[in-house]
Amino acid sequence: AEAPGSWRAAAPRKRRRSAARRPRGREAAALGRETQTEADRAVVLRRLQEAAEDLLLSDFWSLALETIDSCLTKHLEQLKAPDGTLLEALGNLHLNSSPDESAVTPGAIPGETLVPGTCRWKCVCYGIGNFATCVIARYQLTFLLLFLEKCRIPRRHCWVYDPLFSQLEIGVLNSLGLTVLNENEEGKRSVDGEPTIFYMPHCGTALYNNLLWSNWSLDALSQMLLIGNSFRGLEERLLGRILQKNYTYIAKPPL
């Protein structure tokens, strides 16, 4: 028996990691990921700026605006619109070059600075693709941004969706002020009486058919501007029976 008051050898204590220190490691890792994400986002934005510089100096940009302006004019002529309706319908939309064009710095992604002449049109974009890694998709997004600026449509009035978007790309789109849709609408969006531009570069035929199905009325179709593939080209590439069976609204004659 041990004598009272004698010393007893104690087993060495196991060192515990400080509870306060453990989160720091996770916080550091999270901070590192956030820093990397910000760096990646900056790279994508810089590439978009470079694409904007190239696009603004290209013949394609000016020719595209001329084509769209021509389509709008013909559309309103078919409706037998009175003089002045073009400006009213498009909210002071001017697609031709203006004296202020030189104020746009080549290479800069334009912001929302044209508040007084804001257009009442909305815009829905499907199928841009992975613009962070694909050059073609990057130019498609750049065209959209420049088009919104030219048409004086606020970016917050533009909804975008592609099931291929990465988290990095969603973050970039949010930082640009665009609204990223949370679910796949499959093109089944009705204009609901609001003038809407649908920007659908190289989308699948089913997506175009769904869009027409959702808006198959004179009133709805008259409120739409569609920028995308040629329907005539789709008809030429598909067998007639396939077109009639699977893509009825593309095959339908105009209302």
C-alpha positions as CSV (number, residue, x, y, z in Angstrom):
1,A,0.0,0.0,0.0
2,E,1.2,3.5,-0.7
3,A,2.0,5.7,2.2
4,P,-0.3,8.6,2.7
5,G,1.0,11.7,1.0
6,S,3.4,9.8,-1.3
7,W,3.9,10.9,-4.9
8,R,2.2,8.8,-7.6
9,A,3.5,8.7,-11.2
10,A,1.0,10.0,-13.6
11,A,0.5,8.8,-17.1
12,P,1.3,11.4,-19.7
13,R,-1.7,13.3,-21.0
14,K,-2.7,13.1,-24.6
15,R,-2.4,16.4,-26.2
16,R,-5.7,17.7,-27.5
17,R,-5.9,19.9,-30.5
18,S,-7.3,23.2,-29.6
19,A,-10.9,23.4,-30.6
20,A,-10.3,27.0,-31.5
21,R,-7.5,26.0,-33.9
22,R,-9.3,23.4,-35.9
23,P,-11.7,25.8,-37.7
24,R,-8.8,28.0,-38.6
25,G,-7.5,25.3,-40.9
26,R,-10.9,25.0,-42.6
27,E,-11.2,28.8,-42.7
28,A,-7.8,29.1,-44.4
29,A,-8.8,26.4,-47.0
30,A,-12.1,28.2,-47.6
31,L,-10.3,31.5,-47.9
32,G,-7.8,30.0,-50.4
33,R,-10.7,28.6,-52.5
34,E,-12.4,32.0,-52.4
35,T,-9.2,33.7,-53.4
36,Q,-8.7,31.3,-56.3
37,T,-12.3,31.7,-57.4
38,E,-11.9,35.5,-57.5
39,A,-8.7,35.1,-59.5
40,D,-10.5,32.8,-62.0
41,R,-13.4,35.2,-62.2
42,A,-11.0,38.1,-63.0
43,V,-9.4,36.0,-65.8
44,V,-12.8,35.3,-67.4
45,L,-13.8,38.9,-67.2
46,R,-10.6,40.0,-68.7
47,R,-11.1,37.6,-71.6
48,L,-14.6,39.0,-72.1
49,Q,-13.2,42.5,-72.3
50,E,-10.7,41.3,-74.9
51,A,-13.5,39.7,-76.9
52,A,-15.5,42.9,-76.7
53,E,-12.6,44.9,-78.2
54,D,-12.4,42.5,-81.1
55,L,-16.1,42.4,-81.7
56,L,-16.6,46.2,-81.6
57,L,-14.0,46.5,-84.3
58,S,-15.3,43.8,-86.5
59,D,-17.6,44.0,-89.6
60,F,-19.7,41.2,-88.0
61,W,-20.9,43.6,-85.3
62,S,-22.1,46.3,-87.6
63,L,-23.6,43.9,-90.1
64,A,-25.5,42.0,-87.3
65,L,-27.0,45.3,-86.1
66,E,-28.1,46.2,-89.6
67,T,-29.7,42.8,-90.0
68,I,-31.6,43.0,-86.7
69,D,-32.7,46.6,-87.4
70,S,-33.9,45.5,-90.9
71,C,-35.9,42.6,-89.3
72,L,-37.5,44.9,-86.8
73,T,-38.5,47.4,-89.5
74,K,-40.0,44.8,-91.7
75,H,-41.9,43.3,-88.8
76,L,-43.5,46.7,-88.0
77,E,-44.3,47.3,-91.6
78,Q,-46.1,44.0,-91.7
79,L,-48.2,45.1,-88.8
80,K,-48.9,48.4,-90.7
81,A,-47.5,50.4,-87.8
82,P,-47.8,54.1,-88.1
83,D,-44.8,56.4,-88.3
84,G,-42.9,56.7,-85.0
85,T,-44.1,53.3,-83.7
86,L,-40.6,51.8,-84.1
87,L,-39.1,54.1,-81.5
88,E,-42.1,53.8,-79.2
89,A,-42.2,50.0,-79.4
90,L,-38.5,49.6,-78.8
91,G,-38.2,52.2,-76.2
92,N,-35.8,54.5,-78.1
93,L,-33.9,51.6,-79.5
94,H,-31.2,52.8,-82.0
95,L,-29.2,50.1,-83.7
96,N,-27.3,52.3,-86.1
97,S,-24.1,53.9,-85.1
98,S,-24.5,57.1,-83.1
99,P,-22.2,60.0,-82.2
100,D,-21.8,58.4,-78.7
101,E,-20.4,55.2,-80.1
102,S,-16.9,56.5,-79.7
103,A,-17.5,56.9,-76.0
104,V,-17.4,53.1,-75.6
105,T,-13.9,52.2,-74.8
106,P,-12.8,49.3,-77.0
107,G,-12.2,46.2,-74.9
108,A,-14.5,47.3,-72.0
109,I,-17.6,45.4,-71.1
110,P,-20.2,48.2,-71.1
111,G,-22.1,48.9,-68.0
112,E,-25.6,50.2,-67.5
113,T,-25.1,53.9,-68.0
114,L,-27.9,54.8,-70.4
115,V,-30.7,55.2,-67.7
116,P,-32.7,58.0,-69.4
117,G,-33.3,56.0,-72.6
118,T,-33.8,52.6,-70.9
119,C,-35.6,50.2,-73.2
120,R,-38.7,48.4,-71.9
121,W,-37.9,45.2,-73.7
122,K,-36.8,42.1,-71.8
123,C,-34.3,39.5,-72.9
124,V,-34.0,35.8,-72.4
125,C,-30.9,33.9,-73.4
126,Y,-30.6,30.1,-73.7
127,G,-27.6,28.0,-74.7
128,I,-24.5,30.2,-74.6
129,G,-22.3,27.4,-73.5
130,N,-19.2,27.3,-71.3
131,F,-17.8,30.7,-72.0
132,A,-15.0,30.3,-69.4
133,T,-13.3,27.7,-71.5
134,C,-14.9,28.0,-75.0
135,V,-13.9,30.9,-77.3
136,I,-17.0,30.7,-79.4
137,A,-19.2,30.8,-76.3
138,R,-17.3,33.7,-75.0
139,Y,-17.9,35.7,-78.1
140,Q,-21.6,34.8,-77.9
141,L,-21.9,36.1,-74.4
142,T,-19.9,39.2,-75.4
143,F,-22.3,39.9,-78.3
144,L,-25.2,39.6,-75.9
145,L,-23.6,42.1,-73.5
146,L,-22.9,44.6,-76.2
147,F,-26.4,44.1,-77.7
148,L,-28.0,44.8,-74.4
149,E,-26.0,48.0,-74.1
150,K,-26.8,49.1,-77.6
151,C,-30.5,48.4,-77.1
152,R,-30.5,50.1,-73.7
153,I,-31.9,47.0,-72.0
154,P,-30.7,46.8,-68.3
155,R,-28.8,43.7,-67.6
156,R,-31.1,42.9,-64.7
157,H,-33.8,42.5,-67.3
158,C,-31.9,39.7,-69.0
159,W,-32.4,36.1,-67.9
160,V,-29.8,33.5,-68.9
161,Y,-29.6,29.7,-68.7
162,D,-27.5,26.8,-69.9
163,P,-27.4,23.5,-68.1
164,L,-23.6,23.4,-68.8
165,F,-22.9,26.5,-66.7
166,S,-20.2,25.9,-64.0
167,Q,-20.3,27.6,-60.6
168,L,-17.5,29.9,-61.8
169,E,-19.6,31.0,-64.8
170,I,-22.7,31.5,-62.7
171,G,-20.6,33.8,-60.5
172,V,-19.3,35.7,-63.5
173,L,-22.8,36.2,-64.9
174,N,-24.1,37.4,-61.5
175,S,-21.2,39.9,-61.2
176,L,-22.1,41.2,-64.7
177,G,-25.6,41.9,-63.4
178,L,-27.4,39.2,-65.4
179,T,-30.1,37.0,-63.9
180,V,-29.3,33.3,-64.0
181,L,-32.3,31.0,-64.1
182,N,-32.4,28.3,-61.5
183,E,-34.2,25.7,-63.5
184,N,-34.4,24.5,-67.1
185,E,-37.4,26.0,-68.7
186,E,-36.8,23.9,-71.9
187,G,-37.7,27.0,-73.9
188,K,-41.3,27.0,-72.6
189,R,-41.4,30.7,-71.6
190,S,-44.4,32.8,-72.5
191,V,-43.8,36.5,-73.2
192,D,-47.0,37.3,-71.2
193,G,-47.7,40.5,-73.1
194,E,-44.2,41.9,-72.5
195,P,-41.9,42.6,-75.5
196,T,-39.1,40.0,-75.2
197,I,-35.9,39.4,-77.2
198,F,-34.9,35.7,-77.2
199,Y,-31.2,35.2,-77.8
200,M,-30.6,31.6,-78.6
201,P,-27.3,31.0,-80.5
202,H,-27.2,27.5,-82.0
203,C,-29.8,26.0,-79.7
204,G,-31.5,22.6,-80.4
205,T,-34.5,22.4,-82.7
206,A,-36.7,21.2,-79.8
207,L,-36.0,24.4,-77.9
208,Y,-37.1,26.6,-80.7
209,N,-40.2,24.5,-81.2
210,N,-41.1,24.7,-77.5
211,L,-40.7,28.5,-77.5
212,L,-43.1,28.8,-80.5
213,W,-45.6,26.4,-78.8
214,S,-45.6,28.6,-75.7
215,N,-46.3,31.8,-77.7
216,W,-48.4,30.6,-80.6
217,S,-50.7,33.5,-81.0
218,L,-50.7,36.7,-83.1
219,D,-50.4,38.8,-79.9
220,A,-47.5,36.9,-78.4
221,L,-45.5,36.4,-81.6
222,S,-45.8,40.1,-82.3
223,Q,-44.1,40.8,-79.0
224,M,-41.1,38.6,-79.8
225,L,-37.7,39.1,-81.4
226,L,-35.8,35.9,-81.9
227,I,-32.0,35.9,-82.5
228,G,-30.8,32.4,-83.4
229,N,-30.7,29.8,-86.1
230,S,-32.5,30.1,-89.4
231,F,-35.8,28.2,-89.4
232,R,-35.4,27.8,-93.2
233,G,-32.0,26.1,-92.5
234,L,-33.6,23.8,-90.0
235,E,-36.3,22.8,-92.5
236,E,-33.7,22.1,-95.2
237,R,-31.6,19.9,-92.9
238,L,-34.5,17.8,-91.5
239,L,-36.7,15.3,-93.3
240,G,-40.3,16.7,-93.8
241,R,-41.9,13.9,-91.9
242,I,-39.5,14.4,-88.9
243,L,-40.2,18.1,-88.9
244,Q,-44.0,17.5,-89.1
245,K,-43.9,14.9,-86.3
246,N,-41.4,16.3,-83.8
247,Y,-41.2,20.0,-84.5
248,T,-44.8,20.9,-85.5
249,Y,-44.6,24.6,-84.7
250,I,-41.5,25.2,-86.8
251,A,-43.2,23.4,-89.7
252,K,-46.4,25.5,-89.2
253,P,-47.0,28.3,-91.7
254,P,-46.9,31.8,-90.2
255,L,-50.1,33.1,-88.5
